[in-house]
Amino acid sequence: MQRRSKIRHADTVETIVVGFTGTARHPRTLAVRLPDGRVALSQRLTTALASRIGPRLAPQPGRASTTAGDSYTPVGGDVVVEVVAGTTRHPVATVVRLR
C-alpha cells in the first residue's frame, strides 16, 4: 500500500518592512506589517537575503515592539519583501525575496 502525502499550498504576500533585529548590516529577522495590520517578526533570514536587504535598511532611533511584544529596531523608507505568511497561535512570516 502506497502512502499519500499532503501537499500544502502557501500564498505569498508583499509586506512592508518596518524594522529588524540584529544589525542593519546583517539583519537577523525582519519586522513586517502583515495584510491584517499586525506587525510580526519573520523567520531568521538566510545569509543571501540578509546581505541584499541590509544595505536598504534605514534604522531610526529608538525601539518598537511587534503585536506579540517582540522588540525590534524601526526603519524608515519603503523596503518591500515577499513573504509566505502562515497562521498559528502567533503569525509566522518567512521572507522569500526582496521586491
C-alpha atoms as one frame of an Amber mdcrd trajectory, in Angstrom:
protein
   0.000   0.000   0.000   1.392   3.357  -1.026   1.410   6.202   1.446  -0.093
   9.511   0.372   1.451  12.762   1.404  -0.390  16.032   1.706   0.692  18.934
  -0.417   0.066  22.240   1.285  -0.401  25.365  -0.778   1.076  28.541   0.612
   0.285  32.011  -0.650   2.874  34.739  -0.745   2.114  38.367   0.032   4.082
  41.569  -0.293   4.707  43.302   3.017   6.422  46.473   4.134   9.475  46.128
   6.344   9.002  48.234   9.492  12.092  47.059  11.367  14.702  44.405  12.021
  16.597  42.541  14.722  20.357  42.130  14.707  22.374  44.845  12.981  21.412
  46.889   9.932  24.437  45.471   8.138  23.458  41.863   8.989  19.753  41.738
   9.910  18.738  38.518  11.666  14.959  38.852  11.238  12.629  41.469   9.774
   9.616  43.095  11.396   6.919  43.158   8.711   3.406  44.613   8.618   1.061
  41.777   7.640  -2.047  42.395   5.490  -4.280  42.300   8.599  -2.260  45.178
  10.137  -0.328  43.138  12.700   3.434  43.524  12.929   5.354  40.245  13.207
   8.971  39.145  13.120   9.970  36.955  10.199  11.769  33.674  10.478  15.566
  34.032  10.520  16.885  35.403   7.208  19.249  33.424   5.026  22.716  34.916
   4.625  21.976  35.743   0.983  18.761  37.617   1.800  20.334  39.436   4.740
  23.185  40.691   2.546  20.721  42.028  -0.080  18.257  43.585   2.367  20.740
  45.048   4.889  22.015  47.904   2.678  18.431  49.085   2.051  17.523  49.406
   5.742  17.485  52.931   7.198  17.479  52.476  11.003  15.504  55.007  13.043
  16.266  55.934  16.659  14.529  54.062  19.462  12.917  50.657  19.745   9.487
  49.329  18.762   7.549  46.139  19.506   5.564  43.665  17.451   1.963  42.793
  18.215   3.310  39.828  20.234   5.674  42.092  22.212   8.988  41.266  20.485
  11.389  44.233  20.339  12.989  45.464  17.093  14.798  48.469  15.601  12.392
  50.533  13.472  13.298  51.579   9.909  12.274  54.343   7.548  11.811  54.028
   3.816   9.822  51.720   1.612  11.520  48.324   1.681   9.088  45.686   0.437
   9.606  41.938   0.742   7.581  38.953  -0.345   6.709  36.582   2.478   4.951
  33.280   2.940   2.563  34.052   5.767   1.253  31.247   7.922  -1.089  31.410
  10.834  -0.636  29.595  14.071  -1.080  30.921  17.579   1.322  33.686  16.517
   1.791  34.902  12.951   4.636  33.215  11.067   6.270  35.017   8.146   9.084
  33.580   6.060  10.829  36.080   3.763  11.068  34.704   0.235  12.575  37.629
  -1.698  13.239  41.347  -1.788  10.919  43.333  -4.037
